[in-house]
Amino acid sequence: MTNNKKDLLKRYLIFLAGLFVNSLGVALITKANLGTSPISSIPYVLSLNFALSLGSFTIIFSILLIVLQIVILGKNFKPESLLQIPVSIAFGFFIDFSMILLNALNPQMYAAKVAYLLIGCLILGVGVYMEVLADVVMLPGESFVRAVVARWETEFGVTKIAFDVSMAVIAAAASFFLARELNGVREGTIVAALLVGFIARTIGKKLHFLPGMLFE
C-alpha cells in the first residue's frame, strides 16, 4: 500500500471514529433534556412527535440539506460531495446506537442535567475536531453553510450563526405547532451552540502538531 493510500485510510478511519464520538455527544446532550444541539433540534422535535427515531430523522434532514446544496450550487456542486449521503446514513445509525447505549441515563436533578450537557458538549467537540483532522468529508450541516457562503459570498462565521439560530427557531416553531409546547430547544441548545465549536478549535490549537505526526 502506498503512503498516499495509507494516509487516506487513516483519514477515513479517524473520520469514522469522529463520527461515532460525535453521535455520543449528540446523544448525551439530548439525554440531558435541556435542549439538544442546533443541528439536531429539528430531527429531535420531529422524533418526539412521530414514530421515526432521532437517527432516522437525522438521515432525512441531512438528505434535505444535501438537496438544498445542489439547488444552491447548481453546476458548481461537486460529485464527490455526494459522499455526504453514506456519511449521513452512518451518522444516523450511530446516533440511534448511542441513544440505546445511553438509554439508562435519565438525570432528574438540574445539576446532573447540566453536567451531562457539558460532558456531551465536550465529547461532541472532540468528535468535531476528529472530523476536521481527518479532512475528507464534511457533514451536511457545515457543507450547507459553506454552499451558502460560496453562492452569496457571505462571511462563514456569521452564516454559521444564522444557520444555527434558524435551526433552533424552526425547531421551536415545529414543537409549538405539533405538541403545543416547547420541546428540544432550551438553554442547552444555546450552550451547545457556543461551546462545541470553541472546544473543537481549542483542541485544534493545542494539538496543532498532530496532523504532521499522523499524515505525510
Backbone as JSON Lines, residues from 0, in Angstrom:
{"i":0,"aa":"M","n":[0.84,-1.19,0.0],"ca":[0.0,0.0,0.0],"c":[0.88,1.25,0.0]}
{"i":1,"aa":"T","n":[0.62,2.19,-0.91],"ca":[1.42,3.4,-0.99],"c":[1.13,4.3,0.19]}
{"i":2,"aa":"N","n":[2.06,5.26,0.43],"ca":[1.88,6.18,1.55],"c":[0.61,7.0,1.41]}
{"i":3,"aa":"N","n":[0.27,7.41,0.16],"ca":[-0.95,8.19,-0.05],"c":[-2.19,7.39,0.33]}
{"i":4,"aa":"K","n":[-2.2,6.11,-0.03],"ca":[-3.34,5.26,0.31],"c":[-3.42,5.02,1.81]}
{"i":5,"aa":"K","n":[-2.25,4.87,2.45],"ca":[-2.22,4.7,3.91],"c":[-2.76,5.94,4.6]}
{"i":6,"aa":"D","n":[-2.35,7.11,4.11],"ca":[-2.83,8.37,4.67],"c":[-4.35,8.47,4.52]}
{"i":7,"aa":"L","n":[-4.84,8.13,3.33],"ca":[-6.28,8.22,3.07],"c":[-7.05,7.26,3.96]}
{"i":8,"aa":"L","n":[-6.51,6.05,4.13],"ca":[-7.15,5.07,5.01],"c":[-7.2,5.58,6.44]}
{"i":9,"aa":"K","n":[-6.08,6.15,6.91],"ca":[-6.04,6.71,8.27],"c":[-7.06,7.83,8.43]}
{"i":10,"aa":"R","n":[-7.14,8.68,7.41],"ca":[-8.08,9.81,7.46],"c":[-9.52,9.32,7.58]}
{"i":11,"aa":"Y","n":[-9.87,8.31,6.78],"ca":[-11.25,7.81,6.83],"c":[-11.54,7.07,8.13]}
{"i":12,"aa":"L","n":[-10.55,6.38,8.67],"ca":[-10.75,5.71,9.97],"c":[-10.94,6.73,11.08]}
{"i":13,"aa":"I","n":[-10.14,7.8,11.05],"ca":[-10.28,8.87,12.04],"c":[-11.64,9.55,11.89]}
{"i":14,"aa":"F","n":[-12.04,9.77,10.63],"ca":[-13.34,10.4,10.39],"c":[-14.48,9.54,10.92]}
{"i":15,"aa":"L","n":[-14.41,8.23,10.65],"ca":[-15.45,7.31,11.1],"c":[-15.51,7.28,12.63]}
{"i":16,"aa":"A","n":[-14.34,7.25,13.27],"ca":[-14.3,7.28,14.74],"c":[-14.86,8.6,15.25]}
{"i":17,"aa":"G","n":[-14.51,9.7,14.58],"ca":[-15.03,11.01,14.97],"c":[-16.53,11.09,14.82]}
{"i":18,"aa":"L","n":[-17.05,10.43,13.78],"ca":[-18.49,10.42,13.56],"c":[-19.21,9.72,14.71]}
{"i":19,"aa":"F","n":[-18.62,8.62,15.19],"ca":[-19.23,7.9,16.31],"c":[-19.13,8.71,17.6]}
{"i":20,"aa":"V","n":[-17.96,9.33,17.84],"ca":[-17.8,10.19,19.02],"c":[-18.8,11.33,18.96]}
{"i":21,"aa":"N","n":[-18.97,11.89,17.77],"ca":[-19.94,12.96,17.54],"c":[-21.34,12.5,17.95]}
{"i":22,"aa":"S","n":[-21.7,11.3,17.54],"ca":[-23.04,10.77,17.85],"c":[-23.22,10.56,19.35]}
{"i":23,"aa":"L","n":[-22.15,10.15,20.04],"ca":[-22.22,10.01,21.5],"c":[-22.48,11.35,22.16]}
{"i":24,"aa":"G","n":[-21.81,12.38,21.66],"ca":[-22.02,13.72,22.2],"c":[-23.44,14.2,21.99]}
{"i":25,"aa":"V","n":[-23.97,14.0,20.79],"ca":[-25.35,14.39,20.49],"c":[-26.32,13.64,21.41]}
{"i":26,"aa":"A","n":[-26.09,12.35,21.58],"ca":[-26.97,11.53,22.42],"c":[-26.93,11.99,23.88]}
{"i":27,"aa":"L","n":[-25.74,12.29,24.4],"ca":[-25.62,12.7,25.8],"c":[-26.26,14.07,26.02]}
{"i":28,"aa":"I","n":[-26.05,14.98,25.08],"ca":[-26.69,16.3,25.17],"c":[-28.21,16.14,25.16]}
{"i":29,"aa":"T","n":[-28.69,15.27,24.3],"ca":[-30.13,15.03,24.2],"c":[-30.67,14.41,25.49]}
{"i":30,"aa":"K","n":[-29.92,13.46,26.07],"ca":[-30.36,12.81,27.31],"c":[-30.37,13.77,28.49]}
{"i":31,"aa":"A","n":[-29.6,14.84,28.4],"ca":[-29.6,15.84,29.48],"c":[-30.95,16.53,29.58]}
{"i":32,"aa":"N","n":[-31.72,16.48,28.49],"ca":[-33.08,17.02,28.48],"c":[-33.13,18.53,28.76]}
{"i":33,"aa":"L","n":[-32.11,19.22,28.27],"ca":[-32.1,20.69,28.38],"c":[-32.09,21.32,26.98]}
{"i":34,"aa":"G","n":[-32.54,20.55,26.0],"ca":[-32.48,21.01,24.62],"c":[-31.25,20.43,23.94]}
{"i":35,"aa":"T","n":[-31.4,20.01,22.71],"ca":[-30.28,19.4,22.01],"c":[-29.53,20.44,21.18]}
{"i":36,"aa":"S","n":[-28.48,20.01,20.48],"ca":[-27.67,20.94,19.68],"c":[-28.5,21.5,18.53]}
{"i":37,"aa":"P","n":[-28.16,22.7,18.04],"ca":[-28.97,23.34,16.98],"c":[-29.19,22.45,15.76]}
{"i":38,"aa":"I","n":[-28.15,21.79,15.27],"ca":[-28.27,20.99,14.05],"c":[-29.16,19.77,14.27]}
{"i":39,"aa":"S","n":[-29.27,19.31,15.52],"ca":[-30.1,18.13,15.82],"c":[-31.49,18.52,16.3]}
{"i":40,"aa":"S","n":[-31.75,19.81,16.47],"ca":[-33.0,20.24,17.1],"c":[-34.24,19.9,16.26]}
{"i":41,"aa":"I","n":[-34.17,20.11,14.95],"ca":[-35.32,19.79,14.1],"c":[-35.58,18.27,14.07]}
{"i":42,"aa":"P","n":[-34.56,17.44,13.8],"ca":[-34.8,15.99,13.86],"c":[-35.31,15.52,15.22]}
{"i":43,"aa":"Y","n":[-34.8,16.13,16.3],"ca":[-35.23,15.71,17.64],"c":[-36.69,16.04,17.89]}
{"i":44,"aa":"V","n":[-37.11,17.25,17.53],"ca":[-38.51,17.63,17.7],"c":[-39.42,16.71,16.89]}
{"i":45,"aa":"L","n":[-39.03,16.41,15.67],"ca":[-39.83,15.51,14.83],"c":[-39.89,14.1,15.43]}
{"i":46,"aa":"S","n":[-38.77,13.65,16.02],"ca":[-38.75,12.3,16.61],"c":[-39.65,12.21,17.84]}
{"i":47,"aa":"L","n":[-39.88,13.35,18.51],"ca":[-40.76,13.36,19.67],"c":[-42.23,13.29,19.28]}
{"i":48,"aa":"N","n":[-42.52,13.63,18.03],"ca":[-43.92,13.74,17.6],"c":[-44.33,12.72,16.54]}
{"i":49,"aa":"F","n":[-43.36,11.98,16.02],"ca":[-43.66,10.96,15.01],"c":[-42.96,9.66,15.38]}
{"i":50,"aa":"A","n":[-43.27,8.6,14.65],"ca":[-42.81,7.26,15.03],"c":[-41.33,7.02,14.75]}
{"i":51,"aa":"L","n":[-40.73,7.77,13.84],"ca":[-39.33,7.53,13.48],"c":[-38.38,7.99,14.58]}
{"i":52,"aa":"S","n":[-37.19,7.39,14.61],"ca":[-36.19,7.7,15.64],"c":[-35.44,8.98,15.32]}
{"i":53,"aa":"L","n":[-34.67,9.45,16.29],"ca":[-33.82,10.63,16.09],"c":[-32.83,10.39,14.96]}
{"i":54,"aa":"G","n":[-32.24,9.2,14.93],"ca":[-31.29,8.88,13.88],"c":[-31.93,8.88,12.5]}
{"i":55,"aa":"S","n":[-33.14,8.34,12.4],"ca":[-33.85,8.29,11.12],"c":[-34.17,9.7,10.62]}
{"i":56,"aa":"F","n":[-34.65,10.54,11.51],"ca":[-34.95,11.92,11.1],"c":[-33.67,12.69,10.79]}
{"i":57,"aa":"T","n":[-32.58,12.34,11.47],"ca":[-31.29,12.97,11.16],"c":[-30.87,12.64,9.72]}
{"i":58,"aa":"I","n":[-31.07,11.4,9.31],"ca":[-30.75,10.99,7.94],"c":[-31.61,11.77,6.94]}
{"i":59,"aa":"I","n":[-32.92,11.82,7.19],"ca":[-33.84,12.52,6.29],"c":[-33.48,13.99,6.18]}
{"i":60,"aa":"F","n":[-33.22,14.62,7.33],"ca":[-32.88,16.04,7.35],"c":[-31.56,16.29,6.64]}
{"i":61,"aa":"S","n":[-30.61,15.39,6.81],"ca":[-29.31,15.52,6.15],"c":[-29.45,15.44,4.63]}
{"i":62,"aa":"I","n":[-30.28,14.5,4.16],"ca":[-30.52,14.36,2.73],"c":[-31.15,15.65,2.18]}
{"i":63,"aa":"L","n":[-32.07,16.23,2.95],"ca":[-32.68,17.5,2.54],"c":[-31.63,18.59,2.39]}
{"i":64,"aa":"L","n":[-30.7,18.67,3.34],"ca":[-29.63,19.67,3.26],"c":[-28.74,19.44,2.04]}
{"i":65,"aa":"I","n":[-28.51,18.18,1.69],"ca":[-27.71,17.87,0.51],"c":[-28.43,18.32,-0.76]}
{"i":66,"aa":"V","n":[-29.74,18.06,-0.82],"ca":[-30.54,18.51,-1.97],"c":[-30.5,20.03,-2.09]}
{"i":67,"aa":"L","n":[-30.6,20.73,-0.96],"ca":[-30.53,22.19,-0.97],"c":[-29.17,22.68,-1.45]}
{"i":68,"aa":"Q","n":[-28.11,21.96,-1.09],"ca":[-26.77,22.31,-1.6],"c":[-26.73,22.23,-3.12]}
{"i":69,"aa":"I","n":[-27.33,21.18,-3.67],"ca":[-27.37,21.01,-5.12],"c":[-28.13,22.16,-5.78]}
{"i":70,"aa":"V","n":[-29.25,22.55,-5.16],"ca":[-30.05,23.67,-5.69],"c":[-29.25,24.97,-5.63]}
{"i":71,"aa":"I","n":[-28.58,25.21,-4.51],"ca":[-27.83,26.45,-4.32],"c":[-26.62,26.53,-5.24]}
{"i":72,"aa":"L","n":[-25.87,25.45,-5.34],"ca":[-24.61,25.46,-6.09],"c":[-24.78,25.15,-7.57]}
{"i":73,"aa":"G","n":[-25.85,24.43,-7.93],"ca":[-26.06,24.09,-9.33],"c":[-24.9,23.29,-9.9]}
{"i":74,"aa":"K","n":[-24.37,23.76,-11.03],"ca":[-23.28,23.04,-11.7],"c":[-21.98,23.08,-10.9]}
{"i":75,"aa":"N","n":[-21.91,23.94,-9.88],"ca":[-20.71,24.01,-9.03],"c":[-20.71,22.97,-7.92]}
{"i":76,"aa":"F","n":[-21.81,22.22,-7.81],"ca":[-21.86,21.14,-6.82],"c":[-20.95,20.01,-7.28]}
{"i":77,"aa":"K","n":[-19.99,19.64,-6.45],"ca":[-19.01,18.63,-6.84],"c":[-19.55,17.22,-6.59]}
{"i":78,"aa":"P","n":[-19.38,16.31,-7.56],"ca":[-19.89,14.94,-7.4],"c":[-19.39,14.25,-6.13]}
{"i":79,"aa":"E","n":[-18.13,14.55,-5.73],"ca":[-17.61,13.89,-4.53],"c":[-18.36,14.31,-3.26]}
{"i":80,"aa":"S","n":[-19.09,15.43,-3.35],"ca":[-19.89,15.86,-2.2],"c":[-21.04,14.9,-1.91]}
{"i":81,"aa":"L","n":[-21.35,14.04,-2.88],"ca":[-22.39,13.03,-2.66],"c":[-21.97,12.0,-1.61]}
{"i":82,"aa":"L","n":[-20.68,12.01,-1.25],"ca":[-20.22,11.15,-0.15],"c":[-20.92,11.51,1.16]}
{"i":83,"aa":"Q","n":[-21.51,12.71,1.2],"ca":[-22.28,13.1,2.38],"c":[-23.45,12.15,2.62]}
{"i":84,"aa":"I","n":[-23.94,11.51,1.57],"ca":[-25.11,10.63,1.72],"c":[-24.79,9.41,2.58]}
{"i":85,"aa":"P","n":[-23.77,8.59,2.22],"ca":[-23.45,7.46,3.1],"c":[-22.99,7.91,4.48]}
{"i":86,"aa":"V","n":[-22.31,9.06,4.55],"ca":[-21.88,9.59,5.84],"c":[-23.09,9.91,6.71]}
{"i":87,"aa":"S","n":[-24.11,10.52,6.1],"ca":[-25.33,10.87,6.83],"c":[-26.05,9.63,7.33]}
{"i":88,"aa":"I","n":[-26.09,8.61,6.5],"ca":[-26.75,7.35,6.9],"c":[-26.0,6.72,8.08]}
{"i":89,"aa":"A","n":[-24.67,6.69,7.98],"ca":[-23.87,6.14,9.08],"c":[-24.07,6.95,10.36]}
{"i":90,"aa":"F","n":[-24.1,8.27,10.23],"ca":[-24.28,9.14,11.4],"c":[-25.63,8.89,12.05]}
{"i":91,"aa":"G","n":[-26.67,8.74,11.24],"ca":[-28.0,8.46,11.78],"c":[-28.03,7.16,12.56]}
{"i":92,"aa":"F","n":[-27.41,6.12,12.01],"ca":[-27.35,4.83,12.71],"c":[-26.52,4.95,14.0]}
{"i":93,"aa":"F","n":[-25.43,5.69,13.93],"ca":[-24.59,5.9,15.12],"c":[-25.39,6.6,16.23]}
{"i":94,"aa":"I","n":[-26.18,7.6,15.84],"ca":[-26.98,8.33,16.83],"c":[-27.97,7.38,17.52]}
{"i":95,"aa":"D","n":[-28.67,6.59,16.73],"ca":[-29.62,5.64,17.34],"c":[-28.91,4.63,18.24]}
{"i":96,"aa":"F","n":[-27.74,4.16,17.81],"ca":[-26.97,3.22,18.62],"c":[-26.52,3.88,19.92]}
{"i":97,"aa":"S","n":[-26.08,5.14,19.83],"ca":[-25.64,5.88,21.02],"c":[-26.8,6.13,21.97]}
{"i":98,"aa":"M","n":[-27.98,6.42,21.43],"ca":[-29.15,6.62,22.27],"c":[-29.51,5.33,23.01]}
{"i":99,"aa":"I","n":[-29.32,4.19,22.35],"ca":[-29.56,2.89,23.01],"c":[-28.52,2.66,24.1]}
{"i":100,"aa":"L","n":[-27.24,2.97,23.79],"ca":[-26.17,2.8,24.78],"c":[-26.44,3.62,26.04]}
{"i":101,"aa":"L","n":[-26.98,4.82,25.85],"ca":[-27.2,5.74,26.98],"c":[-28.64,5.71,27.47]}
{"i":102,"aa":"N","n":[-29.37,4.68,27.1],"ca":[-30.79,4.6,27.42],"c":[-31.07,4.68,28.92]}
{"i":103,"aa":"A","n":[-30.16,4.13,29.73],"ca":[-30.38,4.08,31.18],"c":[-30.19,5.45,31.83]}
{"i":104,"aa":"L","n":[-29.54,6.36,31.14],"ca":[-29.29,7.69,31.71],"c":[-30.56,8.52,31.67]}
{"i":105,"aa":"N","n":[-30.99,8.97,32.82],"ca":[-32.2,9.79,32.9],"c":[-32.08,10.74,34.09]}
{"i":106,"aa":"P","n":[-31.22,11.76,33.98],"ca":[-30.97,12.66,35.11],"c":[-32.23,13.42,35.52]}
{"i":107,"aa":"Q","n":[-32.44,13.52,36.82],"ca":[-33.62,14.22,37.35],"c":[-33.26,15.59,37.91]}
{"i":108,"aa":"M","n":[-32.13,15.66,38.63],"ca":[-31.71,16.94,39.22],"c":[-31.14,17.84,38.14]}
{"i":109,"aa":"Y","n":[-31.41,19.14,38.27],"ca":[-30.95,20.09,37.26],"c":[-29.43,20.1,37.16]}
{"i":110,"aa":"A","n":[-28.75,19.97,38.31],"ca":[-27.28,19.97,38.31],"c":[-26.74,18.79,37.5]}
{"i":111,"aa":"A","n":[-27.4,17.64,37.64],"ca":[-26.98,16.46,36.87],"c":[-27.22,16.67,35.39]}
{"i":112,"aa":"K","n":[-28.33,17.31,35.05],"ca":[-28.63,17.59,33.65],"c":[-27.58,18.51,33.04]}
{"i":113,"aa":"V","n":[-27.18,19.53,33.81],"ca":[-26.15,20.46,33.34],"c":[-24.83,19.73,33.14]}
{"i":114,"aa":"A","n":[-24.5,18.83,34.09],"ca":[-23.26,18.06,33.98],"c":[-23.26,17.19,32.72]}
{"i":115,"aa":"Y","n":[-24.38,16.52,32.46],"ca":[-24.5,15.7,31.25],"c":[-24.36,16.56,30.0]}
{"i":116,"aa":"L","n":[-24.99,17.73,30.05],"ca":[-24.92,18.65,28.91],"c":[-23.49,19.06,28.61]}
{"i":117,"aa":"L","n":[-22.75,19.46,29.66],"ca":[-21.37,19.93,29.47],"c":[-20.46,18.8,29.0]}
{"i":118,"aa":"I","n":[-20.64,17.61,29.58],"ca":[-19.84,16.45,29.14],"c":[-20.16,16.12,27.69]}
{"i":119,"aa":"G","n":[-21.45,16.2,27.35],"ca":[-21.86,15.95,25.98],"c":[-21.25,16.95,25.01]}
{"i":120,"aa":"C","n":[-21.2,18.21,25.4],"ca":[-20.58,19.25,24.57],"c":[-19.09,18.97,24.37]}
{"i":121,"aa":"L","n":[-18.43,18.52,25.45],"ca":[-17.0,18.18,25.36],"c":[-16.79,17.02,24.38]}
{"i":122,"aa":"I","n":[-17.6,15.98,24.52],"ca":[-17.49,14.82,23.63],"c":[-17.77,15.22,22.18]}
{"i":123,"aa":"L","n":[-18.82,16.02,21.99],"ca":[-19.16,16.47,20.64],"c":[-18.05,17.32,20.05]}
{"i":124,"aa":"G","n":[-17.43,18.17,20.89],"ca":[-16.31,18.98,20.43],"c":[-15.14,18.12,19.98]}
{"i":125,"aa":"V","n":[-14.87,17.04,20.72],"ca":[-13.8,16.11,20.34],"c":[-14.13,15.45,19.0]}
{"i":126,"aa":"G","n":[-15.39,15.05,18.84],"ca":[-15.81,14.43,17.59],"c":[-15.67,15.36,16.4]}
{"i":127,"aa":"V","n":[-16.07,16.62,16.59],"ca":[-15.93,17.62,15.52],"c":[-14.47,17.81,15.17]}
{"i":128,"aa":"Y","n":[-13.6,17.88,16.2],"ca":[-12.16,18.04,15.95],"c":[-11.63,16.86,15.13]}
{"i":129,"aa":"M","n":[-12.05,15.65,15.47],"ca":[-11.58,14.47,14.75],"c":[-12.01,14.51,13.28]}
{"i":130,"aa":"E","n":[-13.22,15.0,13.04],"ca":[-13.7,15.11,11.66],"c":[-12.9,16.15,10.88]}
{"i":131,"aa":"V","n":[-12.6,17.26,11.54],"ca":[-11.79,18.31,10.9],"c":[-10.37,17.79,10.65]}
{"i":132,"aa":"L","n":[-9.82,17.07,11.63],"ca":[-8.48,16.5,11.5],"c":[-8.41,15.55,10.3]}
{"i":133,"aa":"A","n":[-9.44,14.73,10.12],"ca":[-9.46,13.77,9.02],"c":[-9.49,14.48,7.67]}
{"i":134,"aa":"D","n":[-10.26,15.56,7.58],"ca":[-10.3,16.4,6.38],"c":[-10.63,15.6,5.11]}
{"i":135,"aa":"V","n":[-11.7,14.79,5.18],"ca":[-12.11,14.03,4.0],"c":[-13.53,14.37,3.54]}
{"i":136,"aa":"V","n":[-14.47,14.4,4.48],"ca":[-15.86,14.7,4.15],"c":[-16.43,15.61,5.24]}
{"i":137,"aa":"M","n":[-17.29,16.54,4.85],"ca":[-17.99,17.36,5.83],"c":[-19.41,16.84,6.0]}
{"i":138,"aa":"L","n":[-19.94,16.98,7.19],"ca":[-21.34,16.66,7.41],"c":[-22.22,17.68,6.68]}
{"i":139,"aa":"P","n":[-23.44,17.3,6.31],"ca":[-24.3,18.18,5.51],"c":[-24.57,19.56,6.11]}
{"i":140,"aa":"G","n":[-24.61,19.65,7.45],"ca":[-24.86,20.95,8.07],"c":[-23.8,21.97,7.71]}
{"i":141,"aa":"E","n":[-22.54,21.61,7.91],"ca":[-21.45,22.54,7.58],"c":[-21.33,22.71,6.08]}
{"i":142,"aa":"S","n":[-21.56,21.66,5.31],"ca":[-21.49,21.76,3.86],"c":[-22.55,22.72,3.32]}
{"i":143,"aa":"F","n":[-23.73,22.69,3.95],"ca":[-24.79,23.62,3.54],"c":[-24.37,25.06,3.79]}
{"i":144,"aa":"V","n":[-23.79,25.3,4.98],"ca":[-23.31,26.66,5.3],"c":[-22.26,27.1,4.3]}
{"i":145,"aa":"R","n":[-21.34,26.22,3.97],"ca":[-20.28,26.55,3.0],"c":[-20.86,26.8,1.61]}
{"i":146,"aa":"A","n":[-21.94,26.1,1.27],"ca":[-22.6,26.32,-0.02],"c":[-23.2,27.72,-0.08]}
{"i":147,"aa":"V","n":[-23.82,28.14,1.02],"ca":[-24.39,29.49,1.09],"c":[-23.29,30.54,0.98]}
{"i":148,"aa":"V","n":[-22.19,30.31,1.69],"ca":[-21.05,31.23,1.65],"c":[-20.5,31.35,0.23]}
{"i":149,"aa":"A","n":[-20.35,30.21,-0.44],"ca":[-19.81,30.2,-1.8],"c":[-20.75,30.88,-2.79]}
{"i":150,"aa":"R","n":[-22.05,30.68,-2.62],"ca":[-23.03,31.23,-3.58],"c":[-23.24,32.72,-3.42]}
{"i":151,"aa":"W","n":[-23.33,33.18,-2.17],"ca":[-23.66,34.58,-1.93],"c":[-22.52,35.38,-1.3]}
{"i":152,"aa":"E","n":[-21.36,34.75,-1.17],"ca":[-20.15,35.41,-0.68],"c":[-20.36,36.07,0.68]}
{"i":153,"aa":"T","n":[-21.0,35.33,1.58],"ca":[-21.19,35.81,2.94],"c":[-20.02,35.37,3.8]}
{"i":154,"aa":"E","n":[-19.94,35.91,5.01],"ca":[-18.86,35.55,5.94],"c":[-19.26,34.26,6.66]}
{"i":155,"aa":"F","n":[-18.32,33.3,6.74],"ca":[-18.65,31.97,7.24],"c":[-19.19,32.01,8.67]}
{"i":156,"aa":"G","n":[-18.49,32.72,9.57],"ca":[-18.9,32.75,10.97],"c":[-20.31,33.28,11.15]}
{"i":157,"aa":"V","n":[-20.62,34.37,10.45],"ca":[-21.96,34.97,10.54],"c":[-23.01,34.03,9.96]}
{"i":158,"aa":"T","n":[-22.67,33.4,8.84],"ca":[-23.6,32.47,8.19],"c":[-23.87,31.26,9.08]}
{"i":159,"aa":"K","n":[-22.82,30.77,9.74],"ca":[-22.98,29.61,10.64],"c":[-23.89,29.96,11.81]}
{"i":160,"aa":"I","n":[-23.71,31.14,12.38],"ca":[-24.57,31.58,13.49],"c":[-26.02,31.69,13.01]}
{"i":161,"aa":"A","n":[-26.21,32.3,11.84],"ca":[-27.56,32.45,11.28],"c":[-28.2,31.09,11.03]}
{"i":162,"aa":"F","n":[-27.41,30.15,10.56],"ca":[-27.9,28.79,10.32],"c":[-28.33,28.13,11.62]}
{"i":163,"aa":"D","n":[-27.49,28.2,12.65],"ca":[-27.81,27.6,13.95],"c":[-29.07,28.22,14.55]}
{"i":164,"aa":"V","n":[-29.16,29.54,14.49],"ca":[-30.33,30.24,15.02],"c":[-31.58,29.82,14.25]}
{"i":165,"aa":"S","n":[-31.46,29.73,12.93],"ca":[-32.6,29.32,12.1],"c":[-33.08,27.92,12.46]}
{"i":166,"aa":"M","n":[-32.12,27.01,12.67],"ca":[-32.49,25.64,13.04],"c":[-33.26,25.61,14.35]}
{"i":167,"aa":"A","n":[-32.78,26.38,15.33],"ca":[-33.43,26.42,16.64],"c":[-34.82,27.04,16.54]}
{"i":168,"aa":"V","n":[-34.96,28.11,15.77],"ca":[-36.25,28.78,15.62],"c":[-37.26,27.87,14.91]}
{"i":169,"aa":"I","n":[-36.82,27.22,13.84],"ca":[-37.71,26.3,13.11],"c":[-38.12,25.14,14.01]}
{"i":170,"aa":"A","n":[-37.17,24.61,14.79],"ca":[-37.47,23.51,15.71],"c":[-38.48,23.94,16.76]}
{"i":171,"aa":"A","n":[-38.3,25.15,17.31],"ca":[-39.23,25.66,18.32],"c":[-40.62,25.84,17.72]}
{"i":172,"aa":"A","n":[-40.69,26.4,16.52],"ca":[-41.98,26.6,15.85],"c":[-42.66,25.26,15.57]}
{"i":173,"aa":"A","n":[-41.88,24.28,15.13],"ca":[-42.42,22.95,14.86],"c":[-42.94,22.3,16.14]}
{"i":174,"aa":"S","n":[-42.22,22.5,17.24],"ca":[-42.62,21.94,18.52],"c":[-43.95,22.52,18.99]}
{"i":175,"aa":"F","n":[-44.07,23.85,18.89],"ca":[-45.33,24.5,19.29],"c":[-46.48,24.05,18.39]}
{"i":176,"aa":"F","n":[-46.2,23.91,17.1],"ca":[-47.25,23.52,16.15],"c":[-47.7,22.08,16.38]}
{"i":177,"aa":"L","n":[-46.75,21.18,16.62],"ca":[-47.06,19.75,16.73],"c":[-47.51,19.33,18.13]}
{"i":178,"aa":"A","n":[-46.91,19.95,19.16],"ca":[-47.18,19.49,20.54],"c":[-47.76,20.56,21.44]}
{"i":179,"aa":"R","n":[-47.89,21.77,20.92],"ca":[-48.41,22.9,21.71],"c":[-47.55,23.21,22.93]}
{"i":180,"aa":"E","n":[-46.29,22.8,22.87],"ca":[-45.34,23.13,23.93],"c":[-43.93,23.11,23.35]}
{"i":181,"aa":"L","n":[-42.99,23.69,24.12],"ca":[-41.62,23.8,23.63],"c":[-40.81,22.59,24.09]}
{"i":182,"aa":"N","n":[-40.38,21.78,23.15],"ca":[-39.51,20.63,23.43],"c":[-38.31,20.67,22.5]}
{"i":183,"aa":"G","n":[-37.16,20.26,23.01],"ca":[-35.99,20.13,22.15],"c":[-35.14,21.37,22.01]}
{"i":184,"aa":"V","n":[-35.7,22.53,22.34],"ca":[-34.95,23.79,22.25],"c":[-35.03,24.49,23.59]}
{"i":185,"aa":"R","n":[-33.9,24.49,24.3],"ca":[-33.85,25.14,25.61],"c":[-32.48,25.76,25.79]}
{"i":186,"aa":"E","n":[-32.13,26.0,27.05],"ca":[-30.84,26.63,27.33],"c":[-29.67,25.77,26.85]}
{"i":187,"aa":"G","n":[-29.87,24.45,26.85],"ca":[-28.82,23.56,26.38],"c":[-28.48,23.76,24.91]}
{"i":188,"aa":"T","n":[-29.47,24.18,24.13],"ca":[-29.25,24.45,22.71],"c":[-28.28,25.61,22.54]}
{"i":189,"aa":"I","n":[-28.47,26.65,23.35],"ca":[-27.58,27.82,23.3],"c":[-26.18,27.45,23.78]}
{"i":190,"aa":"V","n":[-26.12,26.7,24.88],"ca":[-24.82,26.29,25.43],"c":[-24.06,25.46,24.4]}
{"i":191,"aa":"A","n":[-24.74,24.51,23.76],"ca":[-24.09,23.67,22.76],"c":[-23.59,24.5,21.58]}
{"i":192,"aa":"A","n":[-24.41,25.46,21.15],"ca":[-24.02,26.31,20.02],"c":[-22.76,27.11,20.34]}
{"i":193,"aa":"L","n":[-22.62,27.55,21.59],"ca":[-21.47,28.37,21.99],"c":[-20.24,27.53,22.31]}
{"i":194,"aa":"L","n":[-20.45,26.37,22.93],"ca":[-19.33,25.59,23.47],"c":[-18.65,24.65,22.48]}
{"i":195,"aa":"V","n":[-19.44,23.96,21.66],"ca":[-18.89,22.87,20.84],"c":[-17.81,23.37,19.88]}
{"i":196,"aa":"G","n":[-18.09,24.43,19.16],"ca":[-17.1,24.99,18.23],"c":[-15.87,25.48,18.96]}
{"i":197,"aa":"F","n":[-16.08,26.11,20.11],"ca":[-14.96,26.61,20.92],"c":[-14.07,25.46,21.37]}
{"i":198,"aa":"I","n":[-14.69,24.37,21.83],"ca":[-13.92,23.2,22.28],"c":[-13.13,22.61,21.13]}
{"i":199,"aa":"A","n":[-13.77,22.45,19.97],"ca":[-13.09,21.87,18.81],"c":[-11.9,22.73,18.38]}
{"i":200,"aa":"R","n":[-12.09,24.06,18.37],"ca":[-11.0,24.97,17.98],"c":[-9.87,24.93,19.0]}
{"i":201,"aa":"T","n":[-10.21,24.86,20.28],"ca":[-9.19,24.82,21.34],"c":[-8.35,23.55,21.23]}
{"i":202,"aa":"I","n":[-9.02,22.42,21.0],"ca":[-8.29,21.16,20.83],"c":[-7.37,21.26,19.62]}
{"i":203,"aa":"G","n":[-7.87,21.85,18.54],"ca":[-7.07,22.01,17.34],"c":[-5.82,22.82,17.57]}
{"i":204,"aa":"K","n":[-5.93,23.88,18.38],"ca":[-4.77,24.72,18.69],"c":[-3.78,23.97,19.58]}
{"i":205,"aa":"K","n":[-4.29,23.25,20.57],"ca":[-3.42,22.52,21.49],"c":[-2.7,21.36,20.8]}
{"i":206,"aa":"L","n":[-3.37,20.75,19.83],"ca":[-2.81,19.59,19.13],"c":[-2.43,19.95,17.69]}
{"i":207,"aa":"H","n":[-1.92,21.15,17.52],"ca":[-1.58,21.64,16.18],"c":[-0.53,20.76,15.49]}
{"i":208,"aa":"F","n":[0.25,20.05,16.29],"ca":[1.33,19.21,15.76],"c":[0.82,17.85,15.26]}
{"i":209,"aa":"L","n":[-0.41,17.48,15.62],"ca":[-0.9,16.13,15.35],"c":[-1.0,15.78,13.85]}
{"i":210,"aa":"P","n":[-1.53,16.68,13.01],"ca":[-1.6,16.33,11.57],"c":[-0.25,15.95,10.99]}
{"i":211,"aa":"G","n":[0.8,16.66,11.38],"ca":[2.14,16.36,10.88],"c":[2.65,15.01,11.33]}
{"i":212,"aa":"M","n":[2.21,14.57,12.52],"ca":[2.61,13.27,13.04],"c":[1.84,12.13,12.37]}
{"i":213,"aa":"L","n":[0.56,12.38,12.07],"ca":[-0.3,11.32,11.56],"c":[-0.22,11.14,10.05]}
{"i":214,"aa":"F","n":[-0.06,12.26,9.34],"ca":[-0.14,12.2,7.88],"c":[1.14,12.71,7.25]}
{"i":215,"aa":"E","n":[1.48,12.15,6.11],"ca":[2.69,12.58,5.41],"c":[2.37,13.67,4.4]}
